[in-house]
Amino acid sequence: MDRVTHAYDGPLAVFLIGLRVHKPWKRRIVQQAGAAMPRMIAELEANKAAAERGEAESLGYLGSRSTVHLMATTMIQWWRSVDDIYAYANAAGHEHRPAWLEFYQLAKADPTAVTIWHETYAVQPHGAESIYSGPRPLGLADVAGTVPVGRRGESARERIRSRLG
């Protein structure tokens, strides 16, 4: 079985964002909170495709994956930089800011109905290590492509050292 690692080089921001439902009977709040992310991801994926075709300037979004739990979801997003995340989040002309403002207005009716959370990690250039073994990689390799593990080292320790120079 082939072993590969991600092909991405450069600075990286890993953004985790999630929604946990505490009161599912508060339908309006839950639905608004749950409906906003698919619109944002559709916008980001469309921008990514247009940027790859040379038709738009990239917003810096590299890709994402979601997980679903019993009463919660978590999304992992990969971006070029933390600054790109902040620029997107605060731009009035994109999906995030209006959805954020709408959510906070609606959530005033019951601030305990859902929890929205996020965590942001800034990864220095070449500071990410990975390995994938199987028919199709997930995570950063699925987003950014792969290279053979041997190019960067056989062990995780070797790969991270080779990435940090």
QUIHUGI-V399162 format. One record per run of one state. SS is the DSSP state (a for helix, b for strand, c for the rest). FROM is the first residue (numbers start at 1). LEN is the number of residues. Records with the same first field share a line. If there is no record, write none. Layout:
SS->FROM-LEN  FROM-LEN
//
This chain:
c->1-2  7-5  22-5  53-8  69-3  80-2  91-4  108-6  124-8  134-5  145-1  152-4  165-1
b->3-4  12-10  61-8  72-8  114-10  132-2  146-3
a->27-26  82-9  95-13  139-6  149-3  156-9
//
